[in-house]
């Protein structure tokens, strides 16, 4: 059985976007682009035959693109084979919706131009939600529900603007491709234009699928690729981990090198990072642990894995008490996360460390205020907190938080026990 090519849901979207540019040019994606490009010669046939062929080919494009969306959302790295149609109803629905959107914008531009741009904006905002809903549910009624649009947007948050931008960019690129091919003979321009828009549509829905894959838990989806990998009992990284464990029994340095090579290529799952740290610890490579900690902290924060990040920070501080994340924004984010999670001493270390490493940062008063609150209210060290607040007030006399600093200092002073 061939090895299943999968993608980790933790892979940053920037990396998915970069690798996604070649997605329509691999395997079944490339075959689909080529076949549909040359099949568009049928569109020049006379009478209704050509019109019917054009609609059929447009439908085939969206059906395959919908399959790519599902395939990607289920964690598969490569495009599905040509001819696989996991959800024909979705392809038909996507075709109908997009043809309706194009037709309505065209009619508006001819008969009532002021309404065209509001329509373009409306479709740009709603089509991603419609596309994803149709691909997964195949229900036109559900896909056309504004309540469902809002639910999809809510689940994505601000990230929903990414597929909105992708839809707009795809439309612009298709127009540019049509203009560029207009200067060529039709027998040449027709397949070139068809190849270009097929590529763009597949890319667009593949990237939507990547976004869903990253958030599969909020959509109550268990990626099919992960299930197949578990059933088959292997994947590339699991196989590498087995090799690393075998090599480490005789040569830990060589095993470390194997993991370094893998992690330099693309985002690695947590078990590989943990295996790397275990080997570094066994070899006594203290500096390597701290350096890797900085790199992994940034990756975990980018993937919103706050609990694991805080645990890694604690581990690095046990190795080096003065350890701090190497970026001030990471340190401030982690200090606030630790405070909200009830990890008072870790939050205090991060807050104090921030003041030590970046004393003139505009965010220093906020971190100092956090540290003072933890000292005075959580750890009952009011005198020390008041001293810290005094230093903040002297260093930042005109900062917007000055009033909060003075208010907290006064409250802590008033709450201190008076000498007998």
C-alpha positions in Angstrom: 0.0 0.0 0.0 1.5 3.4 -0.9 2.4 5.8 1.8 -0.2 8.4 2.5 1.0 12.0 2.1 -0.5 14.0 4.9 -0.2 17.5 6.3 -0.2 18.4 10.0 -3.0 20.7 11.1 -0.4 22.7 13.0 1.3 23.8 9.8 1.3 27.6 9.6 -1.0 29.0 6.9 1.9 30.9 5.4 3.6 27.6 4.7 0.3 26.1 3.4 -0.1 29.1 1.1 3.5 28.7 -0.3 3.2 25.0 -1.0 -0.3 25.5 -2.2 0.9 27.5 -5.2 2.1 24.2 -6.7 -0.9 22.2 -5.5 -2.9 22.4 -8.8 0.3 21.5 -10.7 0.7 18.1 -9.0 -0.8 14.7 -9.7 -4.5 14.8 -10.3 -4.6 18.6 -10.2 -2.3 19.0 -13.2 -4.1 16.3 -15.1 -7.4 18.1 -14.4 -6.0 21.5 -15.5 -4.7 20.0 -18.8 -7.7 17.9 -19.6 -10.2 20.7 -19.0 -8.0 23.2 -20.9 -8.0 21.2 -24.1 -11.7 20.1 -23.6 -12.6 23.8 -23.9 -12.2 23.4 -27.6 -15.7 22.0 -27.4 -16.9 25.4 -26.5 -16.3 26.7 -30.0 -18.7 24.2 -31.6 -21.6 25.8 -33.3 -25.1 26.5 -31.8 -26.2 25.1 -28.5 -23.6 22.4 -28.5 -20.8 24.8 -27.6 -22.9 26.6 -25.0 -23.8 23.3 -23.3 -20.1 22.1 -23.4 -19.0 25.4 -21.8 -21.5 24.9 -18.9 -20.5 21.3 -18.5 -16.8 22.1 -18.4 -17.4 24.9 -15.9 -19.4 22.5 -13.7 -16.6 19.9 -14.0 -14.1 22.5 -12.8 -16.1 23.4 -9.7 -16.9 19.7 -8.9 -13.2 18.9 -8.9 -12.4 22.0 -6.9 -15.0 21.1 -4.4 -13.3 17.6 -4.1 -10.0 19.4 -3.5 -11.5 21.5 -0.8 -12.8 18.3 1.0 -9.5 16.4 0.3 -7.4 19.2 1.8 -9.7 19.8 4.8 -9.3 16.1 5.6 -5.6 16.4 5.9 -4.4 15.0 2.5 -1.3 16.7 1.1 -1.8 15.9 -2.6 -4.7 16.6 -5.0 -7.3 13.8 -5.5 -7.0 11.7 -8.6 -8.9 12.9 -11.7 -12.3 11.4 -11.9 -12.9 11.2 -8.2 -16.1 13.1 -7.3 -16.7 12.9 -3.6 -19.6 15.3 -3.7 -21.2 15.9 -7.1 -24.1 17.9 -5.5 -21.5 20.3 -4.1 -19.9 20.8 -7.6 -23.3 21.5 -9.2 -24.3 23.9 -6.4 -21.0 25.8 -6.6 -21.4 26.1 -10.4 -24.9 27.4 -10.1 -24.0 29.9 -7.3 -21.0 31.3 -9.1 -22.7 31.6 -12.5 -25.6 33.4 -10.7 -23.1 35.8 -9.1 -21.3 36.6 -12.3 -24.6 37.0 -14.2 -26.1 39.3 -11.6 -23.0 41.5 -11.5 -23.0 41.7 -15.3 -26.7 42.6 -15.6 -26.2 45.2 -12.9 -23.2 46.8 -14.7 -25.4 47.1 -17.8 -28.7 48.2 -16.4 -27.9 49.7 -13.0 -24.2 50.4 -12.5 -24.5 51.9 -9.0 -25.5 48.5 -7.6 -22.6 46.5 -9.1 -19.9 47.2 -6.5 -22.2 46.6 -3.6 -23.0 43.2 -5.2 -19.4 42.5 -5.8 -18.7 43.2 -2.1 -21.7 41.1 -1.0 -20.6 38.1 -3.0 -16.9 38.5 -2.0 -18.1 38.3 1.7 -20.6 35.5 1.4 -19.2 33.2 -1.3 -16.5 31.6 0.9 -19.1 30.6 3.5 -21.4 29.3 0.7 -18.6 27.4 -0.9 -17.4 25.7 2.3 -21.0 24.9 3.4 -21.9 23.3 0.0 -18.7 21.3 0.0 -19.4 19.7 3.3 -23.2 19.6 3.5 -24.3 19.6 -0.1 -27.4 21.4 1.0 -28.3 24.5 -1.1 -30.9 25.5 1.5 -28.3 25.5 4.3 -25.7 27.2 2.2 -28.0 30.1 1.3 -29.0 30.8 4.9 -27.6 34.1 6.3 -27.6 32.4 9.7 -25.2 29.7 8.3 -23.0 32.4 6.8 -22.7 34.1 10.1 -21.8 30.8 11.9 -19.0 30.1 9.4 -17.7 33.6 9.8 -17.9 33.4 13.6 -15.9 30.2 13.6 -13.1 31.7 11.5 -13.1 35.1 13.1 -10.8 37.6 11.4 -9.2 34.8 9.5 -12.4 34.6 7.4 -11.0 37.7 5.5 -8.4 35.4 4.0 -10.8 33.4 1.7 -12.6 36.7 1.0 -9.3 38.1 -0.3 -8.6 34.9 -2.2 -12.0 35.1 -4.0 -11.3 38.8 -4.9 -7.8 38.0 -6.1 -9.0 35.0 -8.1 -11.6 37.1 -9.9 -9.0 39.8 -10.7 -6.5 37.3 -11.9 -9.1 35.6 -14.1 -9.9 39.0 -15.7 -6.2 39.7 -16.2 -5.7 36.2 -17.8 -8.7 36.8 -20.1 -7.2 40.2 -21.2 -3.8 38.7 -21.7 -5.1 35.9 -23.9 -7.3 38.2 -25.9 -4.3 39.2 -28.1 -3.7 35.6 -29.1 -5.5 33.5 -31.7 -8.6 31.8 -30.2 -7.2 28.3 -30.8 -4.3 29.2 -28.6 -5.9 31.6 -26.1 -8.9 29.3 -25.3 -6.9 26.5 -23.6 -4.5 28.9 -22.0 -7.3 30.9 -20.4 -9.1 27.7 -19.4 -5.9 26.4 -17.8 -5.4 29.6 -15.9 -8.8 29.9 -14.4 -8.9 26.1 -13.6 -5.6 26.5 -11.7 -6.9 29.5 -9.8 -10.2 28.0 -8.8 -8.4 24.8 -7.6 -5.9 26.9 -5.7 -8.6 29.0 -4.1 -10.7 26.1 -2.8 -7.5 24.2 -1.7 -6.5 27.1 0.5 -10.0 27.2 1.9 -9.7 23.5 2.7 -6.4 24.2 4.4 -8.0 26.8 6.7 -10.8 24.4 7.6 -8.1 21.7 8.3 -6.4 24.0 10.7 -9.7 24.5 12.6 -11.2 21.1 12.1 -12.0 20.7 15.8 -14.3 23.8 15.7 -16.1 22.2 12.7 -16.5 18.8 14.5 -14.4 17.2 11.7 -12.0 14.3 12.2 -9.6 14.5 9.2 -9.9 11.3 7.1 -6.2 11.3 6.5 -5.4 10.9 10.2 -7.9 8.0 10.5 -6.3 6.3 7.5 -2.8 6.8 8.9 -3.8 5.4 12.2 -5.5 2.4 10.6 -2.5 1.8 8.4 -0.2 2.3 11.3 2.3 4.7 9.7 3.1 8.1 8.3 6.3 9.8 7.2 7.0 11.4 10.6 6.1 8.3 12.6 8.5 6.3 10.4 11.2 8.9 10.9 10.7 8.8 14.7 11.1 5.0 14.7 14.4 5.4 12.7 15.6 8.1 15.1 14.9 5.9 18.1 16.8 3.0 16.5 19.8 5.2 15.6 19.8 6.9 19.1 20.6 3.5 20.8 24.1 3.6 19.3 24.6 7.2 18.1 22.5 10.0 19.7 24.4 12.7 17.8 23.4 11.1 14.5 19.8 10.8 15.6 19.8 14.5 16.5 21.1 15.3 13.0 18.3 13.4 11.5 15.7 15.4 13.4 17.5 18.7 12.6 17.3 17.9 8.9 13.6 17.2 9.1 12.7 20.3 11.1 14.6 22.6 8.8 12.4 21.6 5.8 8.9 22.3 7.1 6.8 22.5 10.3 7.3 19.3 12.4 4.7 17.8 14.7 5.2 18.0 18.5 6.5 14.4 18.9 9.5 15.2 16.7 10.2 18.3 18.7 9.9 16.4 22.0 12.2 13.6 20.7 14.7 16.3 19.7 14.6 17.8 23.2 14.9 14.4 24.9 18.1 13.7 22.9 19.6 17.1 23.6 18.9 16.6 27.3 20.5 13.1 27.3 23.6 14.6 25.6 23.7 17.4 28.1 23.4 20.1 25.3 22.0 22.8 27.5 22.5 25.7 25.0 20.8 23.6 22.3 17.8 23.1 24.6 17.5 26.8 25.2 18.0 27.7 21.5 15.4 25.1 20.4 13.1 26.4 23.2 13.1 29.9 21.6 12.3 28.5 18.2 9.5 26.1 19.4 7.9 28.8 21.6 7.5 31.1 18.6 5.9 28.2 16.6 3.6 27.1 19.4 2.4 30.7 19.9 1.7 31.1 16.2 -0.5 28.0 16.4 -2.3 29.2 19.6 -1.0 26.3 21.7 -0.8 28.4 24.9 -0.7 25.5 27.4 2.1 23.7 25.8 4.0 27.0 25.3 3.8 27.9 29.0 5.0 24.4 29.9 8.0 24.8 27.5 8.8 28.2 29.1 8.8 26.7 32.5 11.1 23.9 31.3 13.6 26.4 29.8 13.5 28.5 33.0 14.4 25.4 35.0 17.5 25.0 32.8 18.3 28.7 32.9 16.5 30.9 35.5 17.2 34.0 33.5 15.6 32.5 30.3 13.2 34.8 28.4 11.5 34.4 25.0 13.6 36.3 22.5 10.8 38.6 21.3 9.2 41.2 23.6 5.7 40.5 22.1 6.1 36.8 22.9 7.2 37.5 26.5 4.2 39.9 27.1 1.7 37.5 25.6 3.0 34.6 27.7 3.1 36.7 30.9 -0.6 37.6 30.4 -1.5 34.0 29.5 0.3 32.7 32.6 -1.6 35.2 34.8 -4.9 34.3 33.3 -4.1 30.6 33.8 -3.3 31.0 37.5 0.4 30.4 37.0 1.3 33.4 39.2 5.0 32.8 39.7 5.6 32.1 36.1 3.7 35.3 35.1 5.8 37.3 37.6 9.1 35.9 36.3 8.0 36.8 32.7 6.9 40.3 33.8 10.1 41.0 35.7 12.1 39.5 32.9 10.4 41.8 30.4 11.4 44.9 32.5 14.9 43.7 32.7 15.3 42.9 29.0 13.3 45.7 27.5 13.1 48.5 30.1 12.4 51.2 27.6 9.8 49.3 25.5 6.4 51.1 25.3 4.9 48.0 26.8 7.1 48.0 29.8 4.7 49.9 32.1 1.9 47.4 31.3 4.2 44.5 32.1 5.4 46.3 35.3 1.8 47.0 36.3 1.0 43.3 35.8 4.0 42.2 37.9 3.1 44.7 40.7 -0.5 43.4 40.8 0.8 39.8 41.1 3.2 40.8 43.8 0.8 42.8 45.9 -2.5 41.0 45.4 -1.6 37.4 44.7 1.7 36.9 46.6 1.0 39.5 49.4 4.3 41.2 48.9 2.9 44.7 49.0 6.0 46.6 49.9 8.0 45.2 47.0 5.0 45.9 44.7 4.9 49.6 45.9 8.6 49.9 45.2 8.2 48.6 41.7 5.3 50.9 41.0 7.4 53.9 42.3 10.1 53.0 39.8 7.5 52.8 37.0 6.1 56.1 37.9 9.5 57.8 37.9 10.6 56.2 34.6 7.2 56.8 32.8 5.7 60.0 34.2 3.6 60.8 31.2 2.5 57.2 30.2 -1.3 56.6 29.7 -1.1 54.0 32.5 0.4 56.4 35.0 -3.0 56.9 36.7 -3.5 53.1 37.0 0.1 52.8 38.5 -0.7 55.5 41.1 -4.1 54.1 42.0 -2.6 50.6 42.6 0.3 52.0 44.6 -2.1 54.0 46.8 -4.4 50.9 47.3 -1.5 48.7 48.3 -0.1 51.3 50.7 -3.4 51.7 52.4 -3.8 47.9 52.7 -0.4 47.4 54.3 -0.6 46.5 58.0 0.3 49.4 60.3 3.0 49.0 62.8 1.8 48.5 66.4 
